[in-house]
């Protein structure tokens, strides 16, 4: 029991260490997009439900060095800045599959064939997934984004970037992200290293097994390369290896949970289905073409498998852990604080808030209601806290006039 617990903790440390640099980078990019990029940019290129917005989103994401978890906050940030669901889906699918770093690493370890196939597959999968989402996942499933009611925030831009990136967004998705990390570490411990090699004579069965195990696990687009090379040296087909290189980095349990919460169930099913179908399809194409891995890959993959998390990754893991604990603790504290409210304070449920802009808009909407002494809104909890003897019907009218849904 002690040995299994030790292995689980080491696996958890490894997963968090591998993911944390990309997660921190993804949160930072989301903060920069939120504060610095004009909203007109998203309206012009990514807000329309057409193939061009989907294409631009995929082309924007392919060179970015973001993994399946690091891309989540960036994609949600795009959505909150009025990017269409189709463009967000294209970005979510295409971005984590590859990047400038992974393309170069793929060429050095797996050869030119895989280095070409990976970005091409990411582009096609992202564009097709985005088009499917545009046509099948309506905007009403998530609620329309309130744009006109959101004023531009004032204050130091650097502070606003950091606050949005490392506090507000972590409060929104930190809980499900932590659950996904724990389960991913458990899966890595429970699945034997030789599990995939039992299906050497059945390439399609190999792909299906890879999908079942790789989808819930976290696999970095660059870190998956030596693993794929090692498995190919032991008999895994090139197509099954490509399935792992596509589906593994593109999605994991943490991303599934967060995407479902932020963008809806229908979006999530289309997102997952596109990744599964196209990864298997491109895997079959690679097997038909007969792409081979260079002989030198075996030595490199063995060396990479022995490497432990470096100092930089451990520092990033510690920083991410502290940020998650702090953000979730503050969220819990605020809930207890609301429960211990005085008789003149009421908490209402308000839907449709997606950002700090919307929180400010709701507060401004109710400030002029007679009896409101103080108002505080929270997008993450979908709550509006009112201090004072204001009437609920008047609060409802003010909230709905601002364009949000009052639930009482």
C-alpha distance (Angstrom), angle and dihedral (degrees) to the residues before:
residue distance angle dihedral
X1 . . .
X2 3.79 . .
X3 3.81 91.0 .
X4 3.82 92.5 50.4
X5 3.80 91.0 49.0
X6 3.79 90.6 49.4
X7 3.81 90.7 50.4
X8 3.80 90.6 48.8
X9 3.81 92.7 50.5
X10 3.80 91.3 47.5
X11 3.80 89.9 48.8
X12 3.80 90.7 49.1
X13 3.79 90.3 49.5
X14 3.79 90.1 49.4
X15 3.81 93.7 49.1
X16 3.80 94.2 46.2
X17 3.81 91.6 45.0
X18 3.80 92.0 51.4
X19 3.79 94.2 45.2
X20 3.79 102.3 38.6
X21 3.84 99.4 75.5
X22 3.81 90.3 51.8
X23 3.80 93.1 43.2
X24 3.79 92.4 50.5
X25 3.79 89.6 47.4
X26 3.81 90.9 48.2
X27 3.80 92.4 51.0
X28 3.80 90.3 48.3
X29 3.81 92.6 50.6
X30 3.80 89.3 49.7
X31 3.79 89.9 52.4
X32 3.80 92.3 48.6
X33 3.81 91.2 48.8
X34 3.79 90.2 48.7
X35 3.81 95.9 50.8
X36 3.80 108.3 26.4
X37 3.80 108.9 30.2
X38 3.83 113.4 82.9
X39 3.79 113.9 -120.1
X40 3.78 88.6 -128.8
X41 3.80 88.2 71.1
X42 3.80 92.0 62.6
X43 3.77 93.0 43.1
X44 3.80 90.1 52.2
X45 3.80 100.4 44.8
X46 3.81 111.5 14.8
X47 3.80 110.3 22.1
X48 3.79 99.3 75.8
X49 3.78 121.3 88.1
X50 3.79 96.5 -127.8
X51 3.77 139.2 104.7
X52 3.80 93.9 -97.3
X53 3.80 93.7 59.9
X54 3.80 89.0 47.6
X55 3.81 91.9 48.5
X56 3.82 93.4 47.9
X57 3.82 90.4 50.2
X58 3.81 92.4 52.5
X59 3.81 92.5 46.4
X60 3.80 89.5 48.0
X61 3.80 92.2 51.8
X62 3.81 104.0 42.0
X63 3.83 97.5 75.1
X64 3.83 94.3 42.4
X65 3.84 114.5 103.6
X66 3.82 95.1 -133.2
X67 3.81 126.6 134.2
X68 3.80 127.1 -146.6
X69 3.81 91.3 -83.7
X70 3.78 97.4 36.8
X71 3.80 89.6 54.2
X72 3.81 93.2 54.8
X73 3.80 99.4 75.0
X74 3.79 90.6 41.4
X75 3.82 91.9 51.4
X76 3.80 92.9 45.9
X77 3.78 87.9 49.1
X78 3.81 89.3 53.4
X79 3.79 90.0 49.8
X80 3.78 91.7 50.5
X81 3.80 89.0 51.8
X82 3.83 89.6 58.1
X83 3.81 101.8 -94.1
X84 3.81 110.0 154.6
X85 3.79 121.1 -105.7
X86 3.80 90.3 -114.2
X87 3.81 91.9 54.6
X88 3.80 91.2 46.2
X89 3.82 91.0 50.9
X90 3.80 91.2 49.3
X91 3.81 90.4 49.8
X92 3.83 92.7 46.3
X93 3.80 93.3 50.5
X94 3.79 101.1 40.1
X95 3.80 102.4 38.3
X96 3.84 103.5 62.4
X97 3.80 94.8 43.3
X98 3.77 92.9 71.1
X99 3.79 146.4 -8.5
X100 3.77 140.2 175.0
X101 3.80 90.7 -81.4
X102 3.81 95.6 47.2
X103 3.81 93.6 45.1
X104 3.80 90.5 55.9
X105 3.80 91.8 43.5
X106 3.79 90.9 48.5
X107 3.80 91.1 52.4
X108 3.82 92.1 49.0
X109 3.81 95.2 47.7
X110 3.80 108.3 24.5
X111 3.79 102.3 26.2
X112 3.78 137.9 -117.5
X113 3.82 95.5 -59.3
X114 3.81 95.1 61.8
X115 3.82 91.0 39.2
X116 3.82 89.1 59.5
X117 3.80 97.7 39.1
X118 3.81 96.2 51.5
X119 3.83 99.6 60.9
X120 3.81 91.9 37.5
X121 3.81 90.6 52.4
X122 3.80 91.0 46.1
X123 3.81 91.8 51.8
X124 3.83 95.0 47.3
X125 3.80 93.5 43.9
X126 3.80 93.3 47.4
X127 3.80 94.8 47.8
X128 3.82 93.9 46.3
X129 3.80 92.2 45.6
X130 3.79 91.1 49.0
X131 3.80 92.5 50.4
X132 3.81 91.0 49.4
X133 3.79 91.4 50.3
X134 3.81 91.4 48.3
X135 3.79 90.8 54.1
X136 3.81 101.6 36.1
X137 3.81 107.7 28.3
X138 3.77 107.6 62.1
X139 3.77 122.5 -152.4
X140 3.80 91.0 -120.2
X141 3.82 90.9 71.4
X142 3.80 90.5 73.6
X143 3.77 100.5 25.7
X144 3.75 126.4 -108.1
X145 3.78 118.5 -72.6
X146 3.76 112.5 -113.7
X147 3.79 107.4 -129.6
X148 3.77 109.2 158.4
X149 3.81 93.6 52.2
X150 3.81 94.3 56.1
X151 3.79 116.3 90.2
X152 3.77 123.9 -159.2
X153 3.80 110.4 -92.3
X154 3.78 119.7 -117.9
X155 3.78 129.5 -143.6
X156 3.77 136.9 63.0
X157 3.79 109.3 -19.3
X158 3.79 96.0 -147.4
X159 3.80 90.9 53.7
X160 3.81 90.9 47.6
X161 3.82 90.6 51.3
X162 3.80 92.3 51.3
X163 3.79 94.4 43.6
X164 3.79 93.5 49.6
X165 3.81 94.1 42.3
X166 3.78 102.3 42.9
X167 3.79 104.0 26.9
X168 3.79 115.4 21.7
X169 3.82 96.5 40.8
X170 3.80 93.6 41.9
X171 3.79 89.1 52.2
X172 3.80 87.8 54.5
X173 3.81 99.9 48.1
X174 3.81 106.4 11.0
X175 3.81 96.6 98.4
X176 3.79 96.4 54.0
X177 3.77 90.9 40.1
X178 3.82 90.2 56.5
X179 3.82 91.2 49.6
X180 3.79 90.7 50.3
X181 3.80 91.7 50.6
X182 3.81 92.1 52.2
X183 3.81 93.7 48.5
X184 3.82 93.0 44.6
X185 3.82 90.1 53.2
X186 3.81 90.2 48.9
X187 3.81 91.5 51.9
X188 3.78 91.9 50.2
X189 3.80 90.3 54.9
X190 3.81 95.5 43.3
X191 3.84 98.7 48.4
X192 3.85 113.1 79.8
X193 3.80 117.9 -126.3
X194 3.81 92.3 -123.7
X195 3.79 94.8 47.5
X196 3.83 96.2 106.4
X197 3.79 94.3 47.9
X198 3.81 93.2 68.1
X199 3.80 90.0 79.7
X200 3.79 100.9 52.7
X201 3.82 96.2 134.9
X202 3.82 95.3 49.0
X203 3.83 111.2 64.1
X204 3.83 94.4 179.0
X205 3.80 91.2 48.7
X206 3.81 88.2 49.6
X207 3.80 89.3 55.3
X208 3.80 92.8 50.0
X209 3.79 92.1 49.0
X210 3.80 90.6 47.9
X211 3.81 89.3 51.9
X212 3.81 94.1 49.8
X213 3.79 92.6 52.1
X214 3.81 102.8 29.9
X215 3.82 98.9 49.0
X216 3.83 97.0 65.8
X217 3.83 93.2 38.4
X218 3.77 126.1 81.2
X219 3.82 110.8 -115.2
X220 3.80 118.8 170.8
X221 3.81 116.1 -136.6
X222 3.80 90.4 -124.4
X223 3.80 98.2 34.0
X224 3.80 90.9 52.0
X225 3.81 92.2 62.2
X226 3.84 98.5 77.2
X227 3.81 89.8 42.5
X228 3.81 90.9 53.6
X229 3.79 91.0 46.7
X230 3.81 92.1 50.6
X231 3.82 92.4 49.2
X232 3.79 91.2 48.3
X233 3.80 89.4 52.3
X234 3.83 87.1 55.5
X235 3.79 95.6 50.1
X236 3.80 107.7 -80.6
X237 3.80 110.3 143.2
X238 3.84 118.3 -112.1
X239 3.81 89.3 -119.4
X240 3.81 92.7 54.8
X241 3.80 89.1 47.2
X242 3.82 89.3 53.7
X243 3.81 89.6 50.1
X244 3.79 88.2 57.0
X245 3.82 91.2 46.0
X246 3.82 90.4 51.7
X247 3.80 106.6 34.1
X248 3.80 97.6 32.8
X249 3.82 97.6 58.0
X250 3.82 93.9 33.2
X251 3.79 96.6 62.2
X252 3.80 144.6 7.8
X253 3.77 137.6 168.7
X254 3.78 93.5 -88.3
X255 3.80 92.4 52.1
X256 3.83 91.9 46.4
X257 3.81 92.0 53.9
X258 3.78 94.5 45.8
X259 3.83 95.2 43.3
X260 3.80 91.0 50.4
X261 3.80 91.0 51.0
X262 3.79 95.5 45.2
X263 3.81 102.9 36.0
X264 3.79 107.6 20.8
X265 3.80 140.2 -103.8
X266 3.80 97.7 -82.4
X267 3.79 91.1 51.4
X268 3.82 89.8 50.0
X269 3.80 94.7 50.8
X270 3.81 92.4 49.5
X271 3.82 89.8 45.4
X272 3.82 91.8 52.3
X273 3.80 95.7 40.4
X274 3.79 93.0 52.0
X275 3.80 92.0 51.3
X276 3.82 92.7 48.3
X277 3.80 97.3 45.7
X278 3.79 97.2 43.7
X279 3.80 95.3 42.9
X280 3.81 90.3 54.4
X281 3.81 90.5 44.0
X282 3.78 93.8 52.3
X283 3.81 89.2 43.1
X284 3.79 90.1 57.8
X285 3.82 90.0 48.0
X286 3.81 91.4 51.9
X287 3.81 90.8 50.4
X288 3.80 90.3 49.1
X289 3.80 91.9 49.7
X290 3.79 91.7 46.9
X291 3.80 101.3 -132.8
X292 3.80 110.6 -175.5
X293 3.77 131.8 -157.7
X294 3.84 119.0 -121.7
X295 3.80 116.4 -104.3
X296 3.82 91.8 -120.5
X297 3.79 90.9 64.9
X298 3.79 92.5 79.2
X299 3.79 93.8 61.7
X300 3.80 93.5 44.5
X301 3.79 93.8 48.7
X302 3.78 92.6 50.7
X303 3.78 90.9 52.0
X304 3.80 91.8 47.5
X305 3.81 91.8 50.4
X306 3.82 90.9 60.7
X307 3.82 95.0 52.4
X308 3.83 118.4 109.9
X309 3.80 125.3 -149.8
X310 3.80 109.7 -74.8
X311 3.78 127.0 -127.9
X312 3.80 93.1 -97.3
X313 3.81 92.7 53.6
X314 3.80 91.9 46.9
X315 3.81 90.3 51.9
X316 3.81 90.3 49.3
X317 3.81 90.1 49.0
X318 3.80 90.9 51.9
X319 3.81 91.9 47.9
X320 3.82 92.7 48.6
X321 3.81 92.1 47.5
X322 3.81 91.7 50.7
X323 3.81 91.6 47.7
X324 3.82 92.6 50.2
X325 3.80 92.8 46.9
X326 3.81 91.9 47.6
X327 3.81 95.7 45.8
X328 3.81 94.3 46.2
X329 3.82 91.8 43.8
X330 3.79 90.6 53.6
X331 3.79 89.7 47.8
X332 3.81 90.7 51.4
X333 3.79 91.6 45.1
X334 3.80 91.2 52.8
X335 3.80 90.4 51.9
X336 3.81 92.3 52.4
X337 3.79 89.0 45.0
X338 3.78 89.8 54.3
X339 3.80 90.9 50.2
X340 3.80 90.5 53.1
X341 3.79 92.3 52.9
X342 3.77 124.8 140.1
X343 3.82 121.5 -106.7
X344 3.81 92.4 -98.1
X345 3.82 92.6 60.4
X346 3.81 124.7 87.0
X347 3.80 130.3 -177.2
X348 3.81 119.4 -148.5
X349 3.79 131.2 -173.4
X350 3.80 114.0 -119.7
X351 3.81 122.2 -179.7
X352 3.80 128.4 -161.3
X353 3.81 98.3 53.1
X354 3.80 111.5 128.5
X355 3.80 106.5 163.1
X356 3.79 146.0 10.8
X357 3.82 88.4 -85.4
X358 3.78 89.8 61.5
X359 3.81 91.5 46.6
X360 3.81 89.1 55.7
X361 3.82 91.2 46.5
X362 3.82 92.1 54.0
X363 3.79 91.6 47.4
X364 3.80 91.4 49.8
X365 3.80 90.4 48.8
X366 3.81 94.2 57.4
X367 3.80 99.7 35.7
X368 3.82 91.9 87.2
X369 3.81 93.9 49.7
X370 3.82 109.9 112.3
X371 3.79 111.1 -103.9
X372 3.81 97.4 23.7
X373 3.80 108.2 127.8
X374 3.82 97.3 166.8
X375 3.82 134.9 2.2
X376 3.80 131.0 -165.0
X377 3.81 125.7 178.8
X378 3.82 129.6 -165.3
X379 3.80 121.0 -164.3
X380 3.81 93.5 -168.9
X381 3.82 93.1 54.9
X382 3.83 94.8 32.1
X383 3.80 88.3 -130.3
X384 3.79 138.0 138.9
X385 3.81 116.8 -162.2
X386 3.80 115.3 -158.7
X387 3.80 124.4 -169.8
X388 3.77 114.9 -160.7
X389 3.82 139.6 44.2
X390 3.80 96.0 -68.6
X391 3.81 117.7 148.9
X392 3.80 118.5 -111.6
X393 3.82 93.2 -133.0
X394 3.80 91.4 56.8
X395 3.79 91.0 46.8
X396 3.80 89.1 51.2
X397 3.80 92.3 51.0
X398 3.81 92.7 50.1
X399 3.82 93.6 47.2
X400 3.80 94.0 47.5
X401 3.79 91.5 46.1
X402 3.81 88.0 57.4
X403 3.81 88.9 55.6
X404 3.81 102.0 -102.3
X405 3.80 132.3 117.3
X406 3.80 117.4 -107.9
X407 3.80 113.4 -153.6
X408 3.79 99.7 175.6
